[in-house]
Every structure is written in C-alpha cells, then in structure tokens.
Amino acid sequence: MIKLNTHLGAIILSGGYLSNLIAHTASSCFGVVQMNPAGASQGVRTAVFRSEPRDNGVKVYQGKSNGALSVDLHITVMYGVNVGAITESIINKVRYVCERETGLKTETVNVFVDGMENSQED
C-alpha cells in the first residue's frame, strides 16, 4: 500500500494497482517478450495457479524518508535487439507513467534482463 499525504487528506494506492500499471506499461514496450517472476513468491504463485498474474515481474518499494518509488522489473527480451535501448526506453516510460498517474516521484527503475527469446515462429 502506498500512502500519499496532501493538503486535502491522505490518498492510498493499493500495491496491486501500481504493480498492474507498471507491468502493463513495461510489457507494452518494444522488444519485451514477457515479464518473469520477481522472486520466489511470484514464482510459486505462477506455478500453483498455472497462469501468469498481471503483476508478474514487478516489485515496488516506497522510500521511508522521501516517499519516492523504487521499481524492480524482470523481463525477457526479443533476440537480436539492442538491450541497452530497450531498457532505457522501459525506464523512461515507467518513470513517466508512474509520476503522471500517481503524482509520486520515481527515484529508481531497475530493469533485470533474465533472458532472450526468438519471438518469431520458424
């Protein structure tokens, strides 16, 4: 749960909303084949329910002192594309969408490339 205090009162964002927003934003970027589980709990949840959760591959943290967000993303990219360009695009897009939709500053966006896949069927 993310809490934002304003002059009008407190705004509380559920962790699920923010994770789903970030996962949708990252997976819609060019070159991203899929989102991978970010940690053991997401991996177990994927295996037990045999479906990919909407927030798969996303971990969101809120700083205690400044309230800024930190985001970790785990992705698989398309084989043959420039990984540096893809990750830079994801970082910029996720930071922009988070700040526009929530009003919270996004301090860091860490993108972990877990693998590469050929997305074309031969």
C-alpha positions as CSV (number, residue, x, y, z in Angstrom):
1,M,0.0,0.0,0.0
2,I,1.3,3.4,-1.0
3,K,0.2,6.4,1.1
4,L,0.4,10.0,-0.2
5,N,-0.4,12.9,2.1
6,T,-1.8,16.1,0.5
7,H,-3.3,19.3,1.9
8,L,-6.7,17.8,1.2
9,G,-6.0,14.5,3.1
10,A,-4.4,11.1,2.5
11,I,-4.5,9.2,-0.8
12,I,-3.9,5.5,-0.5
13,L,-2.9,3.4,-3.6
14,S,-3.1,-0.3,-3.5
15,G,0.0,-2.2,-4.3
16,G,-1.9,-4.2,-6.9
17,Y,-3.0,-1.2,-8.8
18,L,0.5,0.2,-9.0
19,S,2.1,-3.2,-9.9
20,N,-0.5,-3.8,-12.6
21,L,0.0,-0.3,-14.1
22,I,3.8,-0.8,-14.2
23,A,3.6,-4.3,-15.6
24,H,1.2,-3.2,-18.4
25,T,3.5,-0.2,-19.2
26,A,6.7,-2.3,-19.3
27,S,5.2,-5.2,-21.3
28,S,3.8,-2.8,-23.9
29,C,7.4,-1.6,-24.8
30,F,9.0,-2.7,-28.0
31,G,11.3,-5.7,-27.6
32,V,9.7,-7.1,-24.4
33,V,8.7,-10.7,-24.9
34,Q,7.4,-11.5,-21.4
35,M,7.6,-10.5,-17.8
36,N,9.4,-13.0,-15.5
37,P,8.6,-13.7,-11.8
38,A,10.4,-11.3,-9.5
39,G,11.2,-13.5,-6.5
40,A,10.1,-16.8,-5.0
41,S,6.6,-15.7,-4.0
42,Q,5.7,-14.7,-7.6
43,G,7.3,-17.9,-8.9
44,V,5.3,-20.1,-6.6
45,R,2.1,-18.2,-7.3
46,T,2.6,-18.7,-11.0
47,A,3.2,-22.4,-10.6
48,V,0.3,-23.0,-8.2
49,F,-2.3,-21.1,-10.2
50,R,-0.8,-22.1,-13.6
51,S,-1.4,-18.7,-15.0
52,E,0.6,-15.6,-15.3
53,P,-0.5,-12.9,-12.8
54,R,-1.0,-9.4,-14.0
55,D,1.8,-8.0,-11.8
56,N,4.3,-10.7,-12.7
57,G,7.9,-9.4,-12.8
58,V,7.2,-6.2,-10.8
59,K,8.3,-5.2,-7.3
60,V,7.6,-1.7,-6.0
61,Y,9.1,-0.1,-2.9
62,Q,8.4,3.2,-1.3
63,G,11.2,5.1,0.4
64,K,10.6,5.8,4.1
65,S,12.3,9.2,4.2
66,N,11.2,10.9,0.9
67,G,8.3,8.7,-0.2
68,A,9.8,8.2,-3.7
69,L,9.1,4.9,-5.5
70,S,11.7,2.3,-6.5
71,V,10.7,-0.3,-9.1
72,D,12.4,-3.6,-10.0
73,L,11.4,-5.2,-13.3
74,H,12.3,-8.7,-14.5
75,I,11.9,-9.2,-18.3
76,T,12.7,-11.4,-21.2
77,V,13.7,-9.5,-24.4
78,M,13.5,-10.3,-28.1
79,Y,16.6,-11.8,-29.5
80,G,18.6,-9.6,-31.8
81,V,17.5,-6.2,-30.5
82,N,19.6,-3.6,-28.7
83,V,19.2,-4.4,-25.0
84,G,20.5,-1.1,-23.8
85,A,18.0,0.8,-25.9
86,I,15.1,-1.4,-24.7
87,T,16.0,-1.0,-21.1
88,E,16.4,2.8,-21.4
89,S,13.0,3.1,-23.1
90,I,11.4,1.0,-20.4
91,I,13.0,3.1,-17.6
92,N,11.8,6.4,-19.2
93,K,8.3,5.1,-19.9
94,V,7.7,3.5,-16.5
95,R,9.1,6.6,-14.7
96,Y,6.8,8.9,-16.8
97,V,3.6,6.8,-16.3
98,C,4.2,6.4,-12.5
99,E,4.7,10.1,-12.0
100,R,1.8,11.1,-14.2
101,E,-0.7,8.6,-12.8
102,T,0.2,8.8,-9.1
103,G,2.0,12.1,-8.5
104,L,4.8,10.3,-6.7
105,K,8.4,10.8,-7.6
106,T,10.0,7.7,-9.1
107,E,13.6,7.5,-7.7
108,T,14.9,4.4,-9.5
109,V,13.7,1.9,-12.1
110,N,15.9,-1.2,-12.2
111,V,15.4,-3.5,-15.2
112,F,16.8,-7.0,-15.0
113,V,17.0,-8.9,-18.3
114,D,16.6,-12.5,-17.3
115,G,16.7,-14.0,-20.8
116,M,16.4,-13.6,-24.6
117,E,13.9,-15.4,-26.8
118,N,13.3,-15.5,-30.5
119,S,9.7,-14.3,-30.8
120,Q,9.2,-15.5,-34.4
121,E,8.0,-19.0,-35.1
122,D,10.1,-20.9,-37.5
